[in-house]
Amino acid sequence: MDSFEFNKIAGAVLGTALLVFGLNELSKIIYHAPEPEKQGFAVEVAEAAATGEAAADAAPAAPAESLGTMLASADATKGQAVFKACAACHDGSKGGPNKVGPNLWGIVGRNHGVHEGFAYSDAMAALKDKPWDYEALNTFIANPKGAIKGTKMGYGGLKKDADRANLLAYLQTLSDSPVPFPAP
């Protein structure tokens, strides 16, 4: 191999390397991604309760106003938007199917753990004589694992009082004979 052949090969290799590095720099200019102020993703975790148990097992803090007052100003339309997160596991239509969770048509006033065709946890089935009133639903939606220890529901809870009130107002509409709200 003569030196001319060697120069062509070396030129091709160096030219290719220059093209690759140049395209890399050009792509950084075109697709500029600024560095985040803080590395990572913040995950909000409830602090441990004073007794040493996790806050997920503790009862939710009492709302600033009574449940009746919150429900009086609740908006079922906004509650329907909140229900979209619930719809991943629950159906709200009359005669609808059970999904990962039971169908919620007529949930207000229905007893715990008795919806036909759904396999409830032992903890929920043990409460079959207790009806779902607004207070029980509010407590359960705020913190399912804290309200009923041993429930299968894996949802972490809906922390905002207004969102829970709106959701309860929407759940009231999922019935042939809606249960009236408690007095404010």
C-alpha positions as CSV (number, residue, x, y, z in Angstrom):
1,M,0.0,0.0,0.0
2,D,1.4,3.3,-1.0
3,S,1.2,6.5,1.0
4,F,-1.5,7.9,-1.2
5,E,-3.8,5.0,-0.2
6,F,-3.0,5.5,3.4
7,N,-3.8,9.2,3.2
8,K,-7.2,8.5,1.6
9,I,-8.1,6.0,4.4
10,A,-6.9,8.3,7.2
11,G,-8.7,11.3,5.6
12,A,-12.0,9.3,5.5
13,V,-11.7,8.2,9.1
14,L,-10.9,11.8,10.3
15,G,-13.6,13.3,8.1
16,T,-16.2,10.8,9.5
17,A,-15.1,11.7,13.1
18,L,-15.3,15.4,12.3
19,L,-18.8,14.9,10.8
20,V,-20.0,13.0,13.8
21,F,-18.7,15.5,16.4
22,G,-20.0,18.4,14.3
23,L,-23.5,16.9,14.1
24,N,-23.5,16.3,17.8
25,E,-22.7,19.9,18.5
26,L,-25.3,21.1,15.9
27,S,-28.0,18.9,17.6
28,K,-27.2,20.5,21.0
29,I,-27.8,23.9,19.4
30,I,-31.0,22.9,17.7
31,Y,-32.4,20.8,20.5
32,H,-31.3,22.8,23.5
33,A,-32.4,21.3,26.9
34,P,-31.7,23.5,29.8
35,E,-30.3,21.9,33.0
36,P,-33.0,21.6,35.7
37,E,-32.5,23.8,38.8
38,K,-32.8,20.8,41.0
39,Q,-31.8,17.3,39.9
40,G,-34.4,14.5,40.3
41,F,-38.2,14.4,40.8
42,A,-39.7,15.6,44.1
43,V,-42.0,12.9,45.6
44,E,-44.3,14.2,48.3
45,V,-44.4,11.8,51.3
46,A,-46.5,12.3,54.3
47,E,-44.5,12.6,57.5
48,A,-44.6,10.0,60.2
49,A,-47.3,10.4,62.9
50,A,-46.3,11.3,66.5
51,T,-47.0,7.7,67.6
52,G,-44.4,6.4,65.1
53,E,-46.9,5.0,62.6
54,A,-46.8,6.2,59.0
55,A,-49.1,9.1,58.3
56,A,-50.8,6.9,55.7
57,D,-52.2,4.8,58.7
58,A,-53.2,7.9,60.6
59,A,-56.7,9.5,60.4
60,P,-56.9,12.5,58.1
61,A,-56.8,15.9,59.7
62,A,-60.2,17.4,60.4
63,P,-61.4,19.8,57.7
64,A,-61.5,23.5,58.5
65,E,-65.3,23.4,58.0
66,S,-67.9,20.7,58.5
67,L,-68.6,18.2,55.8
68,G,-72.2,19.5,55.4
69,T,-70.9,23.0,54.8
70,M,-68.4,21.7,52.2
71,L,-71.0,19.6,50.5
72,A,-73.5,22.6,50.3
73,S,-71.0,24.5,48.1
74,A,-69.7,21.4,46.2
75,D,-69.9,21.2,42.4
76,A,-70.9,17.8,40.9
77,T,-69.5,18.9,37.5
78,K,-66.0,19.5,39.1
79,G,-66.5,16.2,40.9
80,Q,-67.0,14.4,37.6
81,A,-63.6,15.7,36.5
82,V,-62.1,14.4,39.8
83,F,-63.9,11.0,39.2
84,K,-61.8,10.5,36.0
85,A,-59.0,9.3,38.2
86,C,-61.3,6.9,39.9
87,A,-62.6,5.7,36.6
88,A,-59.4,3.8,36.0
89,C,-60.5,1.3,38.6
90,H,-64.2,2.0,39.1
91,D,-67.2,2.2,36.8
92,G,-70.0,4.7,37.7
93,S,-72.7,3.7,35.3
94,K,-76.0,2.0,36.3
95,G,-75.6,-1.7,35.9
96,G,-72.0,-1.2,34.8
97,P,-69.3,-3.8,35.3
98,N,-66.9,-4.2,38.2
99,K,-63.4,-3.4,37.3
100,V,-60.4,-3.5,39.6
101,G,-62.7,-1.9,42.1
102,P,-66.5,-2.3,42.5
103,N,-69.1,-0.4,40.5
104,L,-69.9,2.8,42.3
105,W,-73.5,3.4,41.1
106,G,-75.6,3.9,44.3
107,I,-72.6,3.8,46.6
108,V,-74.0,6.5,48.9
109,G,-76.3,4.5,51.3
110,R,-75.1,1.1,50.2
111,N,-73.5,-1.1,52.8
112,H,-69.7,-1.7,52.8
113,G,-68.4,-4.7,50.9
114,V,-71.7,-6.0,49.5
115,H,-71.7,-5.1,45.8
116,E,-72.6,-8.3,43.9
117,G,-69.8,-9.9,41.9
118,F,-66.9,-8.2,43.6
119,A,-64.4,-9.9,45.9
120,Y,-63.9,-7.5,48.7
121,S,-61.0,-7.7,51.2
122,D,-61.8,-9.3,54.6
123,A,-61.5,-5.9,56.3
124,M,-64.1,-4.4,54.0
125,A,-66.4,-7.4,54.1
126,A,-66.4,-7.3,57.9
127,L,-68.1,-3.9,57.7
128,K,-71.0,-5.2,55.6
129,D,-73.6,-4.0,58.1
130,K,-72.4,-0.5,58.0
131,P,-73.7,1.9,55.2
132,W,-71.5,4.3,53.2
133,D,-72.7,7.7,54.4
134,Y,-71.0,10.9,53.3
135,E,-68.8,11.0,56.4
136,A,-67.5,7.5,55.9
137,L,-66.9,8.1,52.2
138,N,-65.1,11.3,52.9
139,T,-62.8,9.6,55.5
140,F,-62.2,6.6,53.1
141,I,-61.5,8.7,50.1
142,A,-59.0,10.9,52.0
143,N,-57.0,7.9,53.2
144,P,-58.3,4.4,52.3
145,K,-55.6,2.4,54.0
146,G,-55.9,4.5,57.2
147,A,-59.7,4.4,57.2
148,I,-60.0,0.6,56.7
149,K,-56.9,-1.3,57.6
150,G,-56.5,-4.2,55.2
151,T,-58.5,-2.8,52.3
152,K,-57.4,-3.8,48.8
153,M,-57.8,-0.3,47.5
154,G,-54.3,0.9,46.5
155,Y,-55.2,4.5,46.1
156,G,-53.2,6.9,48.2
157,G,-56.1,9.2,49.0
158,L,-57.5,12.5,47.9
159,K,-56.1,15.1,50.2
160,K,-57.9,18.3,49.2
161,D,-61.2,18.9,51.0
162,A,-62.7,20.8,48.0
163,D,-61.9,17.9,45.7
164,R,-63.4,15.3,48.0
165,A,-66.5,17.4,48.5
166,N,-66.9,17.8,44.7
167,L,-66.4,14.1,44.2
168,L,-69.0,13.3,46.9
169,A,-71.4,15.6,45.1
170,Y,-70.8,13.7,41.9
171,L,-71.2,10.3,43.7
172,Q,-74.6,11.6,44.9
173,T,-75.7,11.9,41.3
174,L,-74.8,8.2,40.7
175,S,-78.1,6.9,42.1
176,D,-81.8,6.5,41.2
177,S,-82.7,8.1,44.6
178,P,-79.9,10.4,45.7
179,V,-79.2,10.6,49.4
180,P,-79.5,14.2,50.7
181,F,-76.4,15.9,52.0
182,P,-76.0,16.3,55.8
183,A,-77.0,19.7,57.2
184,P,-74.2,22.3,57.3
